[in-house]
Amino acid sequence: MKRYCRFLLLLLMTASMLFSTSCGGGKKKTDLIYEITDGYATVIGYSGIDSEITIPRKLGGKTVKVIAENAFRGVLGLKKVTIPDCVTSIDYAFTECPDLSLVELGDGIKTMNGAFKDCPKLETVIGGRKATELSEAFMNCVSLTNGYIPKSATACTSTFRGCKALTNVKIEEGITALPFTFEGCTSLKEIMLPSTVTEAVHTFENCTSLLSVTGCRSFTVLENTFAGCTSLPHVALGDNVKVLKGAFLNCSSLMFLENPPSEVESYSPSFTGCVSLTEMVIPKMTEGESATYDLATDVKGCAKLEKVTVNTPFFVTGEFCTTFAGCSSIKEVNIPKEAAEQLLRVDAMYEDRLFTGTNSKVTSAVNKYKKQSNVRITVSFGYVGETGYTHIYGGDVNFFDYEEVAKKQSVTDFESFTQTYYWCGYPNGTNRKNTTVALEREYTFYLRVTGGNDGNLPSKVTVNGIECVIEDS
């Protein structure tokens, strides 16, 4: 009877040990390396070779709450992992597992930062709907097709960064910032964002297949948000944008930006390489960055750009042809008055006509100066046709200099005007007494865009509502 009792007791102890180290067919205790701290168990390593693992609810009689960083890092052959509800943290626990394809997470998971980073074969993730921290959780999981961000999430930096196969994502209301969250998700075509998202820093950078993003009207911060999204045709913004930096760089398919901000706190060139964009609005900057703003960088590569509106005062650098090099479709430029005074200047063209007394003003001028014995000859007047003339000192504008006249004109509200002047003169090499005629020169003053036409720009462009002539310096 005693031998039977001892055998029964041993059997019960063995069964108890097996039960305490397993949960639904889990691994033996010896395969999981763990430690007991503060009354709970933490898995710190694994020594087994099985393809499927179920983490037990208890180890050493204590509830398993944490799977430590690098606990399963790089484990070969591991294809499936099941984690119970009692586990709350799995930060960087399964990184670089080359064969892991399926993960089942309990609802107790709170932090899973970097949990499955660099797992190239991970395709399916079930559960984990109450996690709060998911930064880098699935970064570079190039086989993952579906993503989910729960309403409880507070940190999502680079969550799906580099997930090249990701096509479907659901984001619940609650998350406010998505920094780098979907960068490099080259298969993602459309996404709907909750109204709670306000900060989008590098969020969709290099998502080359992205066609539609709904929910951008709540954005306050855009920094490289859509840079490199070469398929994106349209984005609609709201009224509360505060930061706009590099937001649409190289968006080669972007044709229309709805409701662009007219004023922001901080800005840097955001439209370089937008070859399909026809209209561009540069907001006024309220934090002093306008002093270093370079319009040439913003319009570079914008071959179809027709209209540019710059709301911030800026210092014009370089020549116009350099600023808009390659913008062969440019028609209209609107800039602050201060910038217009720097960018534009008044210039003049003239036309000469020769009279021999058929005009009353000419007759008077000729007769007046013919009678003056002390009239002296000055420098060569110029040519009318192929004949060179020397003008007599004392015409209508003795010291007239059209450049000086032009300098006095402001470009603000400028309108083209003409002025006509008369001289008496005679052909070079002839006797002025017998050949004196009257010369009429009509000047037309107009606004000229500084710098030369590089051959790719139209001959005229409207600046601040005024037609300007673009010609070589």
C-alpha positions in Angstrom: 0.0 0.0 0.0 2.9 2.4 0.8 4.5 1.7 -2.6 1.2 2.4 -4.3 0.8 5.7 -2.5 4.4 6.8 -3.3 3.8 5.9 -7.0 0.5 7.9 -7.0 2.2 10.9 -5.4 5.0 10.9 -7.9 2.6 10.7 -10.7 0.6 13.6 -9.4 3.8 15.7 -9.0 4.9 15.0 -12.5 1.5 15.9 -13.9 1.5 19.1 -11.8 5.0 20.1 -13.2 3.9 19.5 -16.8 0.7 21.5 -16.3 2.5 24.4 -14.6 4.9 24.8 -17.6 2.4 24.5 -20.4 -0.5 26.3 -21.8 -2.4 24.8 -24.7 0.4 22.5 -25.8 3.3 25.0 -24.9 7.0 24.4 -24.6 8.7 22.5 -21.9 10.1 24.6 -19.0 13.7 23.8 -20.0 13.2 25.4 -23.4 12.3 28.8 -22.0 14.9 30.7 -20.0 13.2 33.0 -17.5 13.7 34.9 -14.3 11.4 35.9 -11.4 11.4 39.6 -10.6 8.9 41.6 -8.4 6.5 38.7 -8.3 6.2 37.9 -12.0 8.1 35.9 -14.6 10.1 37.4 -17.5 11.1 35.3 -20.4 14.7 36.2 -21.3 15.7 33.5 -23.8 14.8 30.3 -25.6 16.9 27.2 -26.2 14.4 25.1 -28.2 14.2 24.3 -31.9 10.4 23.9 -32.4 8.6 25.8 -35.3 5.7 26.8 -33.1 5.8 28.2 -29.6 3.0 29.0 -27.1 4.2 31.2 -24.2 2.8 29.7 -20.9 0.8 31.7 -18.5 3.1 30.8 -15.7 6.7 29.9 -15.2 8.1 29.0 -11.8 4.7 29.4 -10.4 4.6 33.1 -11.4 2.5 34.8 -14.0 4.5 35.7 -17.2 4.2 39.4 -17.8 7.2 40.3 -19.9 9.1 38.8 -22.8 12.4 40.6 -22.6 14.4 42.4 -25.3 16.2 40.0 -27.6 14.7 36.9 -25.9 13.9 35.3 -29.3 16.2 37.4 -31.5 17.3 35.6 -34.6 15.8 32.2 -33.7 15.9 30.0 -36.7 13.0 27.8 -37.8 10.4 29.6 -35.6 7.3 30.1 -37.7 4.5 30.7 -35.2 4.2 32.4 -31.8 1.2 32.5 -29.5 1.3 34.9 -26.6 -1.4 34.8 -23.8 -3.3 37.7 -22.3 -1.2 37.8 -19.2 1.9 39.1 -21.1 2.0 43.0 -21.2 5.3 43.7 -22.8 7.2 42.2 -25.7 9.5 45.1 -26.7 12.2 44.0 -29.3 11.6 40.4 -28.2 11.3 38.7 -31.6 13.5 40.8 -33.8 15.3 39.3 -36.9 13.4 36.0 -36.7 14.0 34.9 -40.3 11.2 32.3 -40.5 8.4 33.8 -38.4 5.2 34.1 -40.4 2.3 34.0 -37.9 1.8 35.8 -34.6 -1.2 35.5 -32.2 -1.2 38.2 -29.6 -3.3 38.4 -26.4 -5.3 41.5 -25.5 -3.0 42.2 -22.5 -0.2 43.5 -24.7 0.6 47.1 -23.9 4.0 47.7 -25.3 5.4 46.0 -28.4 8.0 48.5 -29.5 10.2 46.8 -32.1 8.7 43.5 -31.2 8.9 41.9 -34.7 11.3 44.3 -36.4 13.2 42.8 -39.3 11.1 39.6 -39.6 11.1 39.3 -43.4 8.5 36.5 -43.6 5.9 37.8 -41.1 2.6 37.8 -43.0 -0.1 37.7 -40.4 -0.6 39.3 -37.0 -3.7 38.5 -34.9 -4.7 40.4 -31.8 -2.8 43.0 -29.8 -5.8 45.4 -30.1 -5.1 47.2 -26.8 -1.4 48.0 -27.3 -0.3 51.6 -26.5 3.2 51.6 -27.8 4.0 50.2 -31.3 7.1 52.1 -32.4 9.1 50.0 -34.9 6.8 47.1 -34.0 6.7 45.7 -37.6 9.5 47.8 -39.2 10.9 46.1 -42.3 8.5 43.2 -42.2 8.5 43.1 -46.0 5.9 40.3 -46.2 3.2 41.9 -44.0 0.1 42.9 -45.9 -2.3 44.1 -43.2 -1.8 46.6 -40.5 -3.8 47.9 -37.5 -3.3 50.7 -35.0 -5.7 50.6 -32.0 -7.3 53.6 -30.5 -5.3 53.1 -27.3 -2.0 53.7 -29.2 0.1 56.6 -28.1 3.4 55.9 -29.9 3.6 54.7 -33.5 7.0 55.9 -34.7 8.1 53.8 -37.7 5.5 51.1 -36.9 5.2 49.9 -40.5 8.3 51.6 -41.9 9.7 49.6 -44.8 6.7 47.2 -45.0 6.9 46.9 -48.8 3.9 44.5 -49.1 1.5 46.5 -46.8 -1.7 47.2 -48.7 -4.4 47.5 -46.0 -4.3 49.5 -42.8 -6.9 50.4 -40.2 -6.3 53.3 -37.8 -8.7 53.9 -35.0 -9.6 57.3 -33.6 -7.3 58.5 -30.9 -3.7 58.5 -32.3 -2.4 62.1 -32.8 1.0 61.6 -34.4 2.3 59.2 -37.0 6.0 59.9 -37.4 7.7 57.7 -40.1 4.8 55.3 -39.5 4.4 54.2 -43.2 7.6 55.4 -44.7 8.7 53.2 -47.6 5.4 51.2 -47.8 5.7 51.0 -51.5 2.5 48.9 -52.1 0.1 51.1 -50.0 -2.4 52.7 -52.4 -5.0 54.3 -50.1 -5.5 55.0 -46.5 -8.1 56.7 -44.3 -6.8 58.7 -41.3 -8.8 59.5 -38.2 -9.6 63.1 -37.4 -7.3 62.9 -34.3 -4.1 62.9 -36.4 -2.5 66.3 -36.3 1.2 65.6 -36.8 2.5 63.9 -39.9 6.3 63.8 -40.0 7.8 61.6 -42.7 4.6 59.7 -42.4 4.2 58.5 -46.0 7.6 59.3 -47.4 8.5 57.2 -50.4 5.1 55.5 -50.6 5.4 55.3 -54.3 2.1 53.7 -55.0 0.0 55.9 -52.8 -3.0 57.3 -54.7 -5.4 58.5 -52.0 -5.1 59.8 -48.4 -8.3 60.8 -46.6 -8.2 62.7 -43.4 -5.4 65.3 -44.0 -7.6 68.3 -43.0 -6.7 67.9 -39.3 -2.9 68.2 -40.0 -1.1 71.0 -38.2 2.5 69.7 -38.8 3.6 68.4 -42.2 7.3 67.6 -42.5 8.4 65.5 -45.5 5.0 63.9 -45.1 4.5 62.9 -48.7 8.0 63.3 -50.0 8.7 60.9 -52.8 5.0 59.8 -53.2 5.3 59.7 -57.0 1.8 58.5 -57.7 -0.2 60.9 -55.4 -2.3 63.3 -57.5 -4.2 65.3 -54.9 -4.1 66.3 -51.2 -6.7 68.3 -49.3 -5.5 70.3 -46.3 -7.4 72.0 -43.5 -7.1 75.5 -42.1 -4.8 74.8 -39.1 -1.4 74.0 -40.8 1.4 75.5 -38.6 4.4 73.7 -40.0 5.1 72.9 -43.7 8.5 71.6 -44.4 9.5 69.5 -47.4 5.9 68.1 -47.4 5.6 67.3 -51.1 9.1 67.0 -52.4 9.3 65.0 -55.7 5.6 64.3 -55.8 5.8 64.0 -59.6 2.1 63.3 -60.0 0.7 66.0 -57.7 -1.5 68.2 -59.8 -3.5 70.0 -57.2 -3.2 70.9 -53.6 -6.5 71.8 -52.1 -6.6 74.7 -49.5 -2.9 75.4 -49.3 -2.0 77.5 -46.2 -1.4 81.2 -46.7 0.5 81.6 -43.4 2.4 79.2 -41.2 4.8 79.4 -38.3 7.6 77.5 -40.1 8.3 76.6 -43.7 11.0 75.2 -46.0 10.8 74.4 -49.7 8.1 71.8 -50.2 7.4 71.5 -53.9 10.8 70.7 -55.5 10.3 68.2 -58.3 6.5 68.5 -58.5 6.5 68.3 -62.3 2.7 68.0 -62.7 1.8 70.9 -60.3 0.3 73.9 -62.1 -0.3 76.3 -59.2 1.9 76.8 -56.1 1.3 78.9 -52.9 4.2 79.7 -50.6 2.8 80.7 -47.2 3.9 83.7 -45.1 6.3 82.6 -42.4 5.9 84.1 -39.0 9.1 82.8 -37.4 11.6 84.8 -39.4 12.7 82.0 -41.8 11.8 84.2 -44.8 15.3 85.7 -44.6 16.8 82.5 -45.9 14.0 81.4 -48.2 15.0 80.5 -51.7 12.2 80.4 -54.2 14.4 78.8 -56.8 14.6 75.6 -54.8 10.8 75.4 -54.5 10.1 75.8 -58.2 13.0 73.6 -59.4 11.7 70.9 -61.7 8.2 72.2 -61.8 7.9 72.1 -65.6 4.1 72.6 -65.8 3.9 75.4 -63.2 1.7 78.2 -64.4 1.0 80.3 -61.3 3.1 81.1 -58.2 1.9 83.0 -55.2 4.5 83.9 -52.6 3.0 85.4 -49.4 6.1 85.8 -47.4 8.6 88.7 -47.8 11.8 87.3 -49.1 15.1 88.5 -50.4 15.4 87.9 -54.2 18.6 86.1 -55.0 20.0 85.4 -58.4 18.3 86.3 -61.7 14.8 85.5 -62.7 15.9 83.1 -65.4 17.8 81.1 -62.7 14.9 81.2 -60.3 12.4 79.8 -62.8 14.8 77.8 -65.0 12.8 75.0 -66.7 9.4 76.5 -65.8 8.5 77.0 -69.4 4.7 77.2 -68.6 5.0 80.1 -66.1 2.4 82.8 -66.7 1.7 84.5 -63.4 3.8 85.4 -60.4 2.4 87.1 -57.3 4.9 88.3 -54.7 5.0 90.8 -51.8 5.6 94.4 -52.9 9.1 94.5 -51.2 10.2 91.5 -53.2 8.7 93.0 -56.4 10.9 96.1 -56.0 13.9 93.8 -55.9 12.9 91.4 -58.5 11.6 93.9 -61.1 12.8 97.1 -62.6 11.6 99.7 -65.0 13.2 99.7 -68.4 12.6 101.4 -71.7 12.6 100.8 -75.5 12.6 103.5 -78.1 11.7 104.2 -81.7 13.3 107.0 -83.8 11.7 108.9 -86.6 13.2 111.6 -88.9 11.4 114.8 -89.8 12.3 117.6 -92.2 9.8 120.2 -91.2 6.4 118.6 -92.0 5.5 118.6 -88.3 4.8 121.9 -86.5 6.8 120.9 -83.4 9.7 119.7 -85.6 9.6 122.9 -87.7 9.7 125.0 -84.6 12.6 123.0 -83.2 14.6 123.2 -86.4 14.0 126.9 -86.9 14.9 127.7 -83.3 18.2 126.0 -83.3 19.2 127.0 -86.8 19.2 130.6 -85.7 21.4 130.1 -82.7 25.0 131.0 -83.5 26.4 129.6 -80.3 24.9 126.1 -80.6 27.6 123.5 -80.2 27.7 119.9 -81.5 27.7 117.1 -78.9 28.1 113.3 -79.1 26.6 111.1 -81.8 22.9 110.8 -81.5 22.6 107.4 -83.2 21.1 105.9 -86.3 17.8 106.2 -88.1 17.8 103.4 -90.6 21.3 103.2 -91.8 22.2 106.9 -91.4 24.1 108.1 -88.4 23.1 111.5 -86.9 24.8 113.9 -84.6 22.4 115.9 -82.4 22.7 119.5 -81.5 23.0 120.5 -77.8 19.8 122.1 -76.6 17.0 119.8 -77.7 13.8 119.1 -75.6 15.8 117.1 -73.0 19.3 118.5 -72.9 20.5 116.0 -70.3 17.9 113.3 -70.7 18.9 109.9 -69.4 16.2 107.3 -69.7 17.8 105.0 -67.1 17.5 107.8 -64.6 13.9 108.2 -65.5 13.4 104.5 -65.0 15.1 104.4 -61.6 12.6 106.9 -60.3 9.6 104.7 -61.1 8.3 102.3 -58.5 7.1 98.9 -59.6 4.1 99.2 -57.2 1.0 99.9 -59.3 3.3 100.6 -62.3 1.7 101.1 -65.7 3.6 101.4 -69.0 3.9 104.9 -70.3 5.5 106.7 -73.2 7.4 109.9 -73.6 8.5 111.7 -76.8 11.5 113.9 -77.2 12.9 116.0 -80.1 16.4 116.9 -81.2 17.9 118.8 -84.1 20.6 117.1 -85.9 22.3 116.4 -89.2 23.8 113.3 -90.8 27.4 112.5 -89.8 30.0 114.1 -92.1 27.6 116.7 -93.6 27.2 120.5 -93.3 24.7 121.1 -90.6 23.7 124.4 -92.0 22.2 122.9 -95.1 21.1 119.4 -93.8 19.7 120.0 -90.3 16.7 117.9 -89.6 14.6 117.1 -86.5 14.8 113.7 -84.8 11.9 112.4 -82.8 12.6 109.6 -80.2 9.6 107.9 -78.5 10.4 106.0 -75.4 8.1 103.3 -74.0 8.7 102.5 -70.3 7.7 99.1 -69.0 8.4 96.7 -66.2 11.2 94.3 -67.0 11.9 91.0 -65.1 15.5 91.0 -64.0 17.8 88.5 -65.5 17.8 86.9 -68.9 15.5 84.5 -70.6 17.2 81.1 -70.7 15.2 80.1 -73.8 12.7 78.0 -71.8 10.6 80.9 -70.5 7.9 82.9 -72.2 8.7 86.4 -73.4 6.1 87.9 -71.1 4.8 87.0 -67.7 2.3 88.7 -65.3 3.8 89.8 -62.0 1.4 91.1 -59.4 -1.2 91.6 -62.1 1.2 93.6 -64.4 2.5 92.3 -67.6 6.3 92.2 -67.6 8.7 91.6 -70.4 11.4 88.9 -70.0 14.5 89.7 -71.9 18.2 89.3 -71.7 20.2 91.5 -69.4 
